[in-house]
Amino acid sequence: MDQATPQRVVVMTGGTAGLGAHALRHIATQPDTRIIIGVRGSGTVPRGAEVIPLDLASLDSVRDFADAVTRQLGDARIDILVLNAGMQTSNAEARSADGYELTFAVNHLAHYLLARLLVPHMADHGRLVITTSETHDPAVTPIAPKTLEPRTLAHPGKGGFGSGVRAYSASKLCNLLTAQSFAALDEVKARRISVIAFSPGLTGGTSLGRDSSRARRMFVTLLMRTVFRLVGLFRPEYVMGTPERSGEALAEVSLGTVTPPPGRIYISLVKGQPTFPDPSELARNQDAQDRLWRESAAMVGIE
Ligand SMILES: NC(=O)c1ccc[n+]([C@@H]2O[C@H](COP(=O)([O-])OP(=O)(O)OC[C@H]3O[C@@H](n4cnc5c(N)ncnc54)[C@H](OP(=O)(O)O)[C@@H]3O)[C@@H](O)[C@H]2O)c1
């Protein structure tokens, strides 16, 4: 690597599989771009990318990753921080290393902590992208949350049928609330860091449901090919996209070739095209944003 050439530094989670892997491939084709990626397993990453271990199911691992990134950066700053990793379970019964419901812990809490630790190391005019989902919105997905109770999300009483999907859509609501809280920080505004919550839309062919049983995966595939296809005739949000296009769009958003109109932070990919709808009513609620921020800080042990 030629250290004399000024380089755009990209730090990313969730670049080893699914749409994130496609996004990373696009980003890696950009000249003078240094990529640092958090990886929990042995996923394939583009040549030249710097790999640092990261398991979002453990807050210690998140802290170690953030320390390693800042050590490795030295005086360099992060230009683009892409928090894309995500998971979904069939029920909300699994727990993280810290005892929190796994989907909430991986999708929201770990990324909240990571952003808190890394935003101070971002460059002025940098870009923070958090992958959310249109499933956060009851207007799109009827099971999406209509109220927010962070402690209940962290410690749900019971799992059971449908609890995994509900935990997932709640975690994606948390991503949107968190993105808006970061966008409102004085430090972020003063340093003109753009914050974007990106929804790739329903995307087939990724490994998001990999932890589900074979029978459940077959049921979901059947649902997508039948019911969703029918619903998609009058609700474009239900038209299934490809990981290639969703990944390309994530790269465009991350690189700043697609930006939301001034004052907006939510980009939702619908039929492969970026749209800029309002997030759900709850996602726009200031009390919900503040409460999630406060309670998440307490859960990860920072101010
Ligand atoms: N697919 C959809 O329909 C859809 C729709 C809306 C939003 N999204 C969002 O898009 C993002 C990518 O989803 P995808 O569909 O591409 O899923 P995917 O194929 O399962 O990819 C998920 C990525 O997250 C990483 N990851 C998961 N758990 C992790 C952990 N504990 N520690 C570190 N990394 C972890 C995975 O790493 P490994 O390679 O190690 O597994 C992988 O790189 C997610 O945030 C998801 O919520 C997806």
The ligand as a Gaussian input file, in Angstrom:
#p B3LYP/6-31G(d) Opt

LIG

0 1
 N      -32.132000      -9.539000       2.985000
 C      -33.138000      -8.698000       3.181000
 O      -34.281000      -8.908000       2.692000
 C      -32.927000      -7.439000       3.971000
 C      -33.945000      -6.484000       3.967000
 C      -33.787000      -5.316000       4.715000
 C      -32.626000      -5.123000       5.441000
 N      -31.647000      -6.066000       5.414000
 C      -30.434000      -5.806000       6.205000
 O      -29.310000      -5.853000       5.348000
 C      -28.138000      -6.229000       6.099000
 C      -27.434000      -7.378000       5.405000
 O      -28.328000      -8.475000       5.370000
 P      -28.180000      -9.703000       4.351000
 O      -29.566000     -10.027000       3.927000
 O      -27.140000      -9.419000       3.336000
 O      -27.726000     -10.851000       5.370000
 P      -26.529000     -11.920000       5.334000
 O      -26.334000     -12.467000       3.965000
 O      -26.856000     -12.893000       6.424000
 O      -25.247000     -11.067000       5.746000
 C      -25.134000     -10.623000       7.074000
 C      -23.748000     -10.082000       7.334000
 O      -23.693000      -9.728000       8.736000
 C      -22.595000     -10.421000       9.338000
 N      -22.897000     -10.784000      10.729000
 C      -24.005000     -11.394000      11.213000
 N      -23.878000     -11.623000      12.522000
 C      -22.650000     -11.160000      12.898000
 C      -21.916000     -11.125000      14.120000
 N      -22.412000     -11.647000      15.249000
 N      -20.695000     -10.554000      14.134000
 C      -20.155000     -10.037000      12.988000
 N      -20.785000     -10.047000      11.800000
 C      -22.027000     -10.610000      11.754000
 C      -22.427000     -11.673000       8.501000
 O      -21.132000     -12.216000       8.719000
 P      -20.797000     -13.778000       8.414000
 O      -20.323000     -13.824000       6.993000
 O      -19.750000     -14.104000       9.409000
 O      -22.058000     -14.543000       8.630000
 C      -22.642000     -11.100000       7.098000
 O      -21.490000     -10.442000       6.635000
 C      -28.648000      -6.577000       7.503000
 O      -28.458000      -5.478000       8.358000
 C      -30.135000      -6.824000       7.291000
 O      -30.884000      -6.574000       8.455000
 C      -31.756000      -7.212000       4.698000

